[in-house]
Amino acid sequence: MRTQKGFFVSLPDGYQANVHGRTKMFDASISGLYITYDFRRAWINYAGPDADKCYDVIEIPCTPDVLRELAAKLEELAGVVEEKRGR
């Protein structure tokens, strides 16, 4: 199957992530996450100035149940963070 047009998730300006490079870990300038899929799998990749040097990829099954569970857990995490920060 062909990979479908992806989804971009913006991260805060100046965000740095410690990622796997070709031979070692390094701090990368990351502007977002880019999610692509082919109806069987979805891939979550870093996007931004250093993305081409990042070898970290998360691959998950591309099913409605998995995607909804991931979304629900992220919403739950957002609630915990808001509560702890007093927002």
HELIX and SHEET records of a PDB file:
HELIX    1   1 ALA A   51  LYS A   53  5                                   3    
HELIX    2   2 PRO A   64  ARG A   85  1                                  22    
SHEET    1   A 4 GLN A   4  SER A  10  0                                        
SHEET    2   A 4 GLY A  32  TYR A  37 -1                                        
SHEET    3   A 4 ARG A  41  ALA A  47 -1                                        
SHEET    4   A 4 VAL A  57  PRO A  61 -1                                        
SHEET    1   B 2 GLN A  16  HIS A  20  0                                        
SHEET    2   B 2 MET A  25  SER A  29 -1                                        
END                                                                             
